[in-house]
Amino acid sequence: MNNELNAFLYFNYDVIWCKVFEIRPVEEISETDERTNELIRSYRANPSNDELAMRLFDVFIEGALGTVHTPEDFNYDLLLGTEWRHIPQPEAESFTDLLITESEKTHTHYLEEHETINNDPLEWKASNKWVDYSQVKELFFGKTFNAESVQFYTNSSPADFETNRYEYPCIIAIDGNQIGFLWFMT
């Protein structure tokens, strides 16, 4: 799927990753098994049903998310079958701000270290489409999903993140047509 969020260069540690997928009409997904097709049909008929949405998360985590260009060392099973809870958008944005703050520290350190070790010129930074966290947040919360129907879910909280960074906090946005995953790896 063509989406700006999928085009950024993300790092493979201490960083936010974000991927968005289209929830295609069932008739376009011939390779999907009938049970998955039925789940997609049920969800599309009732996109506000939390239980159906949560079941759909695992389908995308196992299928689409595991096949995109993402860090090889990330174990997607950690996101499967997790306890998802529905959260309001302001809470999702606040949590994202915390994750972005952590990611920006790592990103800045990485670029400074890389430039020093390799004597890379400043043009090196400009020649790569590195992740722009303010743009990630703006796209994820303001432009990618239908504002009337988007729902947000998470498997963590700011308090959980502060005490245990190895929980791989994730925020999922789903609007009936698209599903997006924004998660922090450490």
Secondary structure, DSSP 8 states (H G I E B T S, - for coil): ---HHHHSB--SSSEEEEEEEE---GGG-TTS-HHHHHHHHHHHH-TT-HHHHHHHHHHHIIIIIHHSS--TT--GGGGTT---EEE-HHHHHHHHHHHHHHHHHHHHHHHHHHHHHHT--HHHHHHS-B--HHHHHHIIIIISS-TTT-EEEES--HHHHHH-GGG--EEEEE-SSEEEEEEEE-
